[in-house]
Amino acid sequence: MMQALQGAQMLFVAFGALVLVPLLTGLDPNVALFGAGIGTLIFQVITKRSVPIFLASSFAFIAPIMFGVQQWGIAATMGGLMAAGLVYVIMGGIIKVRGVGFIHRLLPPVVVGPVIMVIGLGLAPSAVNMALGKSGDGAVQLVDGSAAIWISAISLIVTIGISVYAKGFFKLVPILAGIVSGYVVSLFFGVVDFSPVINAAWLAMPNFTAPEFHIGAILFMIPVAIAPAVEHVGDMLAISSVTGKDYLKKPGLHRTMAGDGVATMVASLFGAPPNTTYSEVTGAVMLTRAFNPAIMTWGAITALVLAFVGKLGAILQTIPVPVMGGIMILLFGSIATVGLNTLIKNQVDLHKARNLAIVAVTLVFGIGGMAFGIGDFSLQGISLCGIVAIALNLILPKDMGESHVVDNAQMED
């Protein structure tokens, strides 16, 4: 019984992200709960139920899924996400054969940093549009502008306040707190429409969507897997250090990476966002010291049960656009900052012409929306800049353009 309660608590911590990803990207929140539940159980089977992790979607996928749904529709986006899941499985196989060093050689910080920055900044205009009460593309005013700015500002301020000042368990739920406070303000302004909740059944089948395969969507999604793959390695190291067990050796990084991949592929069969190990839950495990993987099994079962509560999904879908916009401003900025921190923490020297070229081209291609296309086939945005960054890193000689710039510190010396 205690494990079941702890499992439900884990779900509560993951809930902000669990529902935020589908609501922002136009997917069904009930399907997302179903996908996270079944994905976590699959991950446990593959990793021999040895890692205390609940799977949910990485925020790095929000911007690409939004773009994919607008460009190709939900079914084709799911096909692309299935391909991204396959990338994880392949990475798991390569790690088993070649060791983890291969990932670091193919995806060094100079590649990963700017790609993560593009993922965060690429849809910054959408966050601002939604905060102002418009649709993501800015074409339609959904909520009165003067009300929207109050709603989004309070959502943003509460999310920042909780993440900075809260202690203990509350520090883990800033997004949930931001959504709730923004929702309350939305009720005050009278911009919440409850008709979907009244019309929804208490028990209902989630709105499953089968994947379709479109070459453009597949090539777009594959490079997006880079950021969560790198995050996965970091999360496994973090959770290993907390529990005192080396999960990179047992069950092995190849198993945990493949577990993410298979869970993502299965989730995409139903129309759910991708499943990855993910930092908020890692933080919750650290704080609650819930080291028993059985707790995550209960969390997964709770998610599966909630997926069939029709009223829950309907309530979540009444959350107004400005609430999401306010939180997205912080969220997309945070992702970009993670990319920046990747460069700083690993001391990537941008005085070197080689590093400068990789970062500069990646950022402008990604944020500027550079596109290459032949017929129906098109590469743009994150997919293009990810491929370009990897290619430049492999092609440019390692010692190219050693800088002779004397930095300020040396001049002062």
N, C-alpha and C positions, 0 to 999 in steps of 0.2 A: 504493500500500500504506500509506504514511504517513497519507494522508487517511482511509483506512478505519479505522486505529487511533485517530486523533483523533476520528472520528465515533463510535466505540464509547465513547470516553472521555466525550464529550458526553452520550451516553445514560446513562452511569453517574452523572453529575452530576444529570441530570433524573430518575433512577430513583426516588429517594425520593418525589418528588411523583407521578410516573407511576403508581407502585403504591399509594401512600397513598390517593389519591383514590378509586380503585375499591374498595379494601379497606374503607374507612370507609363507603362509600355503598352497599355491597351489589352493586356491578357486578363484572364478570369482569376480572381483571387482564390476561389474554391479549388480550381484546377492546380494553382500554385501550391496550396496546402497539400493536396493529394500527391503532387509530384515530389515535394520535399519529404513527405512521409515515406513514400515507396522508395525514393532515392536513398534515404538514410538507411533503410532496411537492406537494400542491395549493397550499399557501401559496407555495412556490417558483415554481410556474408563474404564479400571479397577480402576484407581485412581480418577475417576470422574473429569478428566481434572483439577486437582488442583495443580500439582507439575510441576514447570518449568524445565523439564529435557528432553534432547534428548538422545535416547539410541544408544549406539554403543558397539563394543566388547571390553571387558577388555583385557589388554595385558597379563594377567595371563593365558589366553586361547591359546596364540600363540604356546608355546612349546608343550602342549598336542595335539593341532590340527595337528601340523607338524608331531608329532610321530604317531598319529592316521591315518593320510592320508598315510604315508609310510607303516604302518603295515597292515591296513585293507582296505584302499581306502576311497574316499570321502563319498560314500553312507553310509557305516557302521559307519564312524566318525559322520555323521549327526544323525544316530540312537543313538549313545552315547550322543551327545549333547542334543538330545530330552530328554533323561533320566536325564541329568544334570538340564534341565529346570524343569522337574517334581519334582526334589529335592527342587528347590526354592518354587514351589507351595505348596509342603508338609510342608516346613519350614514356609511358610506364614500361613498355617492352624494351625501348632503347636504354633506359636507366638500368634495367635488369642485366642487359648484355654489356653495356659500356660504362656504367656507373654514373653518378650524379654530375660529375665533371663535364660531361657532354653538354648538359643543359646550360651550364655556366659559360662554356665556350661559344655555343650557338647564340645565347641570349645574355651577353654581358650587360652591365649596368648602362653603358652608353647607348645600347639599343632599347632596353626595357624602360629606362627613365623617360625619354621623350615620347615613346608610344603610350605610356600611362598618362602623361600630360595631355596628349591629344584626346585620349578617351574622356578625360575630365573636361577639357575646354571646348571640345568639338560641338557640344550642344549647350554651351553657356547661354546663347540667345534664347533657347527654348525655356530654360529655367527662368530667365527674366520675363519673357512673355507670359508664362504661367503665373508668376508672382504678380503680374499686372492684371490678371484676370482674363488673359487671352488664351486661345489655343496655342499649342507648342510652336506652330509656324507663324503665329501672330495675325492670322487672317481673320479670326472671329473673336469678338469680345463676348466671353461667356458670363463674366461676372462684372458688375459695375466697378469701374476703375478705382473710385475713391474708397469703396468698401474693400476691394481686393488688396490694396496697398496696406491697410490695417491688418487684414487677416494674415497676409504673407509675412509682414514684419513681426507680428507676435509669434507666429510659428517658428520663424528663424531665431528670434531672440531667446525663446524658451529652449529651443534645441541647443543653442550655444551655451546658455546659462547652465542647463543640466549637465552638459558634457564637461564644462569647466569647473563648476562649483559643487556638483552633487558628490555624495560620498557613498561608498559601498555599492549595494545592488542598484540603486537609482542611477549610478553613473553609466550603467549598461543599457538604459532605456531612453536616451535622449530623443531618438526619432519618434518613439511612441508618445513621449511627453509633448513633443512638438505637434504631432498630429492631433492629439486630444485637445490641446490648448487652442490650436487653430480652428478646430471643429466647433468648440464652444463659442469662439468669437463669430464664426460663420452663422451659428444659430442666432446670435444677438442681431446680426445684420439681415437675418431672414433669407439667406441665399442657399439653404439646404432644401433639396426636394426629396420628401419622404415617400413619394408614390411608388418607387421600385420596391421599398421594404414592405409596404402594404400589400403589393401584388405578388410578392415572392412567397413560395411555399416554405414551410418549416423544414421539410426534408425534400431534397431534390438532387438529381444526378448533376455533377459538375458539367460545365459546358466544354466537353473534350473536343480538341481539334487535331486531326491526323496531319502529319507532316507531308509536304510536297517538296520535290527536289528541283531547284532552279540554280543553274551554274553560277549566276551572279551573286545570289544570296549565300551560296556555299563558299565561294572565294572571298566574299566580304567577311564572313564570320570566322574563318579559320585563324587569321592572325589575331583576332580578338582574344583567343584562348591564351595568348602570351602572358598577359597581366595576371589573371587568376592562377595560372600554372606557377608563376614565380611566387605569388601570394601563398599558394599551397605549401611550397617548400618552407617558407617562413613560419606558417601556422604549425606545421609539423614539428619544426625546431622548437617553437614556443611551447607547444603542449607537451613535448618530450621533457623540456627543462622543468615544467611545473609538476608533472607526475613522477619524474625521476625514472622514466622508462624511455629507452631509445627506439622510437617508432620508425626511425629511418632504417634501422636494422631488422626489427621485428614488429609488425609484419613486413616491413620494408617499404621504402619510398615508392618502389615500382607498383606495389599493391595498392597503396593509398591513392596514387595518381590514377591508376586504372579504375579504382573504385569511384573516384570523381567522374571519370569519363563514361563508365557504363551507367552510372546514376543519371548523368546529363542526357545520355542517349535515350534512356527509358522515359525520363521526364518529357523529352521532346516528342515522344510518341503520342502523348496525351494532350500536348499544347501547353505544357508548364515551362516556366523559366529554367535555365540550367542549374544543376546542383553542384555546388563546390564547398569545400571546407572553408570556413570563413571566420573573419577576425572577431566579430562580436561574440560568437559562441565560444571561441577560444578564451576570450576575456571572462565570460561567465563561468567557464570551467575553472579558471584560475581563482575566481572570487569565491564561488560556492564550494570549491574542492569536491565537485561531483565527478570523481575519477572512474566510476563504475560504468562501463559501456551499456549496461542494462537500463540505466536511466535514460539514455538516448533512444533505446528501443521503445520505452514508454512514451517519450516525446513524439516519436514517429507515429505510434498508434493513435495518440491524441490528435495529431495533424490529420490523419486519415479519417477519423471520425468527424472532425469539424468540417472536412471538405464536403460532407453531404448535408450540412446545415445551410439551406438556401437563404434564410434570413440574414445569416452572418455575411455572406458575400454581397447581399443587397445593401446592407448597412455600410460596408466598406466602400461600395461604389457610389455612395452619396457624398463622400468626402469631396469638398469643392476644390477646383483647380488651384486657387491661390495658396491653399494649405500646402499642397505638393510643391508649388513653385518656390515658396519660402524655404522649405527643407532642401530642395534641389540646389539652391544657390550655395548652401554650405556643402552639400554632398559632392557636387561636381568640382567645386573648388578644392575640396579635401582630396579627391582622387588626383587632381593635377598636382597638389602639394606632395602626395606620395611619390609621384614621378620625379618631382624636383628633389625630394629627399633622397631618392635612389642615387641620383647623380652626386649629391653632397656627401652622403654617408660613405659612398665608395670612392670618394676623392677623384672623380673623373676630371682630369685636367683639360679645361676648355681653351687653354692657350695652345694646345696641340691642334694643328690644322685638321688632322684626321678626325678627332672627336668633335671639333666645332662643325665640320662639314656634315657629319652624321646627324647631330642634334638639330642643326639649322634646317637642313632639307626636310627632315622628318616633321618638325614642328610646322613649317610653312605648308608642306603638302597636306598634312592632316587637318590643320585649322582652316587653311585657305580653301579646302575642297577640291584640290587637284584631282583630275580624273583622266584615265586612259581607257579608251574603249574601241572595240571592233564589233560592229553589229550589235547583237544583244549583250555581248560580253563587255562588262565594264568593271574597272577597278577604281575605287575612290576612297577618300576618307581614311579610316583606321586601317582597312585592309591594305590599301596602297602604301601608306606610310610604314606599316609594319614590315611589309615585304622589302621596301626600299631600304629601311634601316638595317635589316638582316643582310641584305645584299651588299650595301656599302661597307658594313663591318667585315664581311668576308673578302671583299675585293681590295679595299684600300690597305696598303702595306702598313704593318704595325708601327714602324718608326717614321712614318711620313710626316714631314714638316715639323720636326722638333722645334718648339718655340724658343727664341732667344730673348723673349720679352722679360725684362727685369721687373719683377713685381714690386709693389710699394714697400713691402716688408724688407726686401733685400736692400732697397735704396736707403731706407732708414738706418739699416745696420751699417 
